[in-house]
Each structure stands twice: as structure tokens, then as C-alpha cells.
Amino acid sequence: MAEATVAVFLAPGCEEIEALTVVDILYRAGIACETVSVAEGREVTSSHGVTVVANKHVADADLDAYDMLVLPGGIPGTPNLHACKPLMDAVHAFAAAGRPLSAICAAPSIFAEEGLLEGRRATSNPGFQHVLAEHGTSVFADEPVVVDGNFITSQGMGTAIDFALEIVRHYKGDDEVARLKGAVVYWER
């Protein structure tokens, strides 16, 4: 599992902290991670005006080669991710094969709207939890991160470290999560 490669998708209007926290934490854990743009080019401007240059453009990436797909939230980042046909095709292929899919903030609503969270436990940004519920998801409104099978979902920028650590736990277990919490001076209150 240590040789996994995770893809974090960047859409115009994404929430940069949700995306880059995953990249940072996975780097510290020694898990390969690439950013993949669904914008016109590799440069993506976030919802807060921060421009990031992705490692690859979706047209040049073999999405099946990744071990996990991570969808950050943000508006209009979330609808921009949802509008990307190659990404949605990959999300459905991963779901059908039981491969890992992760989303934070508004992005879990994509999985719900695509019918992938029906009968599952999940969470999202409070402003999008109704979307999950409307599509048959058991919403855990008071949990920062929810894992159900191959799905990892989280609530937002304030839960981004917890979300990233849960991805690390998926690949490297509790000991690595504990090590990283110390390394990044993570305070549990």
C-alpha cells in the first residue's frame, strides 16, 4: 500500500486549503500524490484567488492508474468538478470496482447526486448535507470525517487535516497517523 498514488483534482473555484492539505499530509507520509487540473490548462485559480499549477491536466492523466481520487470542495469548484466528464467516468469506475474515493466540503454532494452514496454513511459541509440526505445517504452531521467502505467524506476546510490523516490511515495505519500528528503539531481538544 505504501506505493499508492493519489490524485487530488483541482477545479476553478476549488477550496485551496482542502486540496493542498491533502497534498501536504500525503507528502509527509511518503504517499505519492499528484494534482490534476480540470481547468482549461494546468493553472487553476481557487475560490479565494490563489493560483496553483497542477502536476497534470485531466486530458493527459491516466485516471485509472491512480489508487484513490480526492475531490476538494469549494464553490464553484464542486460544480466544476461535477461537470468534468472524464472525472465523473473515473468516479463511477472506481465506485463500481470498490476502489477508494474521497471528497470534502461540498464535493461529497457529487457522489450523492451520482447515486453512489445511497444507503451509505457520509458527511459534507453543513450547507450540502441536505443533498446527501435527498439521495439516500445516512448523514453524520456531527462527524468531521466519515468512512464507509471505499468512501471517505469530510465537512470542510476546518476538517481538512482530519480528512488527510484518514487517507493516510487508509494506506499506512494508525501508527503513521500518530507520527504525523506529532510532526505537524496537531492538537486534539
N, C-alpha and C positions, 0 to 999 in steps of 0.2 A: 504493500500500500504506500510506502514512502516514495515511490517513483510516480505517483499520480501527478497529473497536470490538470489544473483547474482553470476554467475560463470565466472571467468577470466581464460582463457585457456593459459597454458604455454607450448610452444614447444621448442625443442632445437633450439637455434639461434633466440629466440624472442628478442624484444627490451624491456629491463627490466624496463625502466622508463615509457613506455606506459602501461605496465601491473601493476606495483606497484603503480603508481599514482592513478589509479582507485581504487585499494585496499585501499590505504591510505585515499582518499577522502570519499569513501563509509563508512569506519570505523568511520571517524569523523562525518558523517551524521547519524550514527546509523543504517545503512543498512547492513544486513548480506552479507558477501562476502566470497567466497571460491575460492582458486586457484586450478585448475585441470590440472594435467600433462598429456601430450600426448606423453611423452618420454617413455623410457623403464621402468623407475621407477618413484618415486616421485621427485627425484633430477633433476633439469633442469638447463642447463648452457646456458646463454644468448649469444647474438651475440657479447657482449663485455667481455665475460669470467666471468660473475657474476653467481654464482650458487645459486639457490633458491630451497628450499624444499616446494613443493606444499602440500596443505592440503589433496588432494586425487589424485589417479590415475584415468584416464578416465574409466578403466575397473571396478573400484569399485564405480563409481559415477552414480547415477540415474539422467541423464541429464534432463529428463522431469520434475523433481522436482524443477529445478531452474526457476526463474521468468524472467531472462534475461541471454543471453550468450554474453560474451565480448571476442572479438578476437584482441589481440595486434598484431602489425606488426613486422617488423624485417626480415632480410634475414640471414639464411634460415628458420627462424621461420614461416613465412607466408606459404611457400610451405609445411612445415612440418605439420602445422595445416590442410591445404587442403588435405593432404594425410591420415588424420585420419578419417576412415570410420564412427565410432560411432559419432564423432563430426559432420561430414557432414550430417549424417542421422538426427541428432538432429536439425541442422540448417534448413534443409528442413521442418521438422515437425513444428518448430517454425514459419517459414515463412508461411506455409500453414494455420496455426491457427491464424496468425496475432499477434503472441507473439513477445516481444522485442528482437531485435538483434542489436549488436553494434560492430563496427570494426574501427580500427585506422591505419594510415600509409599505408602499402601495403595490409593489410588484407581486406579492402573493395573490393579489386580485387577478392577475393574468392567469395563474394556474387555475383559480376558481372559475373564471369565465370560460376557460378552455375545457372545463369539466373534469379536471384532474384531481380536485380536492374533495369531490363528493364522497361523503362517508368517512372522511379523514379528519384528524385534528390539525389545527393550524392557528396561526395568529398573523396579524398585519398591523399597519398603522391604524389607530382607532377610527380614523375617518373612512377606512376601507373595509372594516370588519363586517359591515352590513352586506358588502358584495360577496364575501366568503359565505356568510350565512344564507344569502339568497340562492347560492349554488350548492347547498347541502353540506357545507363544511361545519364541523363542530369547532366553534371559535373559542379559543382560550385567551380571553381579553386581558387577563392579569399576568400572563407569562411573557417574559422578554423574548424567549426563543422556544419554539415547539418543534419536536422531531416526531415524525410519523412515517415509519418505513424509510423510503428513499427521499422524503421531503424534509427540508429544514426551512422553517419560516421564522421571521422576526419582525419586530414592531417599528423600528426606525433608527435614526441617527444615534439616539441615546443608548440603543441596544446593539450598536454595530460591533463593539468588541466582543460581547457575549456571542453574537452571531458568528463572527470569525472564529472564536475559540471553539464553537460547536462544530464547525467544519474541520478544524484541527483534530478535535476529539474523534470525529468520524474516521480519520486516516491514521492517527497516531496515539489515541487513547488518553486516559486521564492524567498519566504522569507528565506527558508533554504539555497538556493544558496547564497543569500546576506550575511547571517550569516557566511557561510563557507568562503566566500571571505575575510571577516574581520579576521576570525580565522587563516587563512593561509597567511595573509598579501599579498593578491593578488592585484597587481597593474594593473589597466586598463589605457592604454595610448591612 
